[in-house]
Amino acid sequence: MTRERDMAGSAAIVGAGMAGLSCATRLAEAGWRVALFDKGRGPGGRMASKVVTAQGLCFAFDYGAQYLTARDPAFVAQVRDWERQGVAARWPAAGEDGWVGMPGMNTLVAHIAEPLGVAWSTHIRAIRRDHDGWWLSHDERTEGPFDILVLAIPADQVPALAAEHDPALVELTEAHPSEPCWTVLLGFETRLSAPDILSAADPIDWAARNSAKPGREGGEAWTIHATPDWSRRHVESDRTSVTASLLRALEEQVGTLPVPVHATAHRWRYARSGKAGIGAYHRPDIALAACGDWLIAPRVESAWLSGRQAADTLIG
């Protein structure tokens, strides 16, 4: 499928998480024609949220990023704008600069993605470049040509696409791999006698009452993230055993627990990003760029800043 390119230029972005969306928004504002592709079924990615019903009770969970911080002036301004639009709110329990999406963390991703026309459920399997530009192949067809290609995916997923075109980028990703994370979601009939956020104690890296966040409705919902080391050692374990292990660990912190009416586990193979500390990556000679939190630090803010920096580099 051939796309006619306009005067401002065309860009294909693989990955519609916070980095890819930030990059796309900036490019679109500058008059670029942008096409976004993401293999996920819908907005969320590592800012995933969901609502489940069990035994007649409703539970709302954030099971990716639990909150975000805003420190860079540009990102502070962006988050305050989201607050004015009703899709973000402060969460004091996470610190003075802590914020959450409303009513879920994935709301922010959906809000940014809505005007951009993301092609969801579209897994880019291969890329190639010729004199016309970049071409992207997925299960249904080949898209292109595009003037510029931006890879806004976890570092660990970059080599499968970029190895043939940019060994230096692949080497950079391999030096900054992601850490896995097992996440357990628990729903209880009654409120637990515990603080909203518990101190980290191996194997628990984070445990919090999700239902205590602003804008959340439903029953007593808890999200538990395991530590990177424990997750790495149990990355191939089954969900039942992982759930049981982290439930026991929670009980060791708060005392005897009632039997949860909802209990499940989710494995993130690429949860916590590396920390390259370079902002964004750009190869102008082959019109290739990369952005993501792994290029700065493992934070939502870093993903947004990296995408914005990549776009500014391309525009400049």
Secondary structure, DSSP 8 states (H G I E B T S, - for coil): -B----TT-EEEEE--SHHHHHHHHHHHHTT-EEEEE-SSSSS-GGG-EEEEEETTEEEEEE-S---EE--SHHHHHHHHHHHHTTSEEE-GGG-TTEEEESS-THHHHHHHHGGGT-B-S----EEEEETTEEEEE-SS-EEEEESEEEE-S-GGGSHHHHTTT-HHHHHHHHTS--EEEEEEEEEESS--SS-SEE--BTTEEEEEEGGGSTT--SSEEEEEEE-HHHHHHTTTS-HHHHHHHHHHHHHHHH-S----SEEEEEEEEEEE-----SS-EEETTTTEEE-SGGGT-SSHHHHHHHHHHHHHHHH-
